[in-house]
């Protein structure tokens, strides 16, 4: 009897922690994240930086992050922190909100992958390879990947349903069966494994290219010097964004893998509630990476720091 009472107390404690995490922490996260994205957009849309193709990827990345805050983080905050869940009672809003949350989430990380590819190209010692990094190619890549993911996830607009989990608890999700299983594998393979792997691979290739540039003879280095400094600043910004994404998304990726492996196991109510607590906490931590970009850029990039100073001083 005491064991059951103890488990109940633990479950209530976990629910309280989750509630206060989203009641207090999430609004703060949305606030600092909104400021971060807006300042980053102002910097990357400046004429001095906009000429660089990589700025287009960062503009797209920050727009996606800003939308994600108000299409996903805000909805989760209202649901987990305040018990307000419009998507659980209106089917049209349920489908739209779920579609936008999944779509913008993958677009945000995809733009970061495209930026890493661009940095790999532009840091190459091969002139022809560097010439592939153009604004035209950036526009084509951004539009193509956006259209692809919009169409790929369009089925959610007609397949998402509202299901009753407990007598007074309704959840907006994909219907149990093929759709839900496929989405689970998609989350595991694409979001948890493929996207971070591509970021790391292209980021490491760009880092290798930078080291090669440093080691080539001085005459060649002088030829590359004109745009090298600015490209190096973009590389630093990209590397820190990739590191933040991989670090803050790792917990959620690990939990998704674990749940996929143990989906057919029989679990106690306490174990189920504990996994739910870990996942909601991981989701919160996962959002941190999209909210701190401006602040990490200020620390590691002299060019970005100077532009922020000019904005604050209204220069």
C-alpha positions, 0 to 999 in steps of 0.5 A: 500500500505504501509502495503504491502511495509512494508511486502516486506521490512521485507521479504527482511530483513529476507532473508538477515539475513539468507544469512549472517548467513550462509555466515559468521556463517556456515563456522566458525561452520564447521571449529570449528566443524571439529577441534572438531571432529578430536581432539575427534577422536584422544582422543577416539582412544588412547589405554588407552580409546579405551579399554572402550566400550563407546569409540567405540560409541563416535568414531562412533558419531564423525565420523558421525558428521564429515561426516554430516558437509560436506554432510549436513552443507556444502550443506546448507551453499552453498545454503542458503549463496551463492546461489549455489545448485548443488543438485537442478540441478543434480538428481543423486547428489540430491538423494545421498546428500539428502540420506546422509544428512538424514542417517548421521543425524539419525546415529549420534543421534543413536550412542549417544542413544547407548552410553547412554544405555552402560552407564546405563549398566556399572553403574549398581550395578548388576555385571551381568548387568555391564558385558553386557557392552563389546566391542563385544556388542558395535561393534554389536550394532553399525553395526546393527543400521548402517545397519538398518538405511542404509536400512530404508532410501534406498528408498530416492536413487530412490524417491527423485526429483527436484521440481520447487518452483518458476520460478527460484528456484528449490529444492531437496526433496521427492516427494509430496504425501505419501513419503513426508507425511511419512517422515514428520511424521518420522521426528516428531516422531523419530527425534523430540520426540523418540531420545531425549526421549531415550537419556533422559531416559537412561541418567537419569537411568545412573545417578540414578545408579551412585547415587546408587553406591555412597550410597552402603557400602564402601567394595562394592565401593572399588570393583568397584573403579578400573574402576569407575573413567574412567566410570564416566568421560565417563558419564560426557561426555555423559551427556553434549553431550545429554544436548547439543543435546536436547537444540540445537535441541529443536527449530527445533523440535518445528518448525517441530511440528508446521508446521506439525499441520498447514500444511493445514492452509492458510498462507500469503507470509509473514508468509510463509517466516517468518516460512522459516526464523525460520526453516533455523535459527533452522537448523543452531542452531541444527548443533551447538551441533555436533560442540562443543563436544570437547570444552565441554568435555575439560571443564567437563572431567579431563581425556579428558582435559589431553589427549588434553594437551598431543596431543598439547604438542606432548606427 
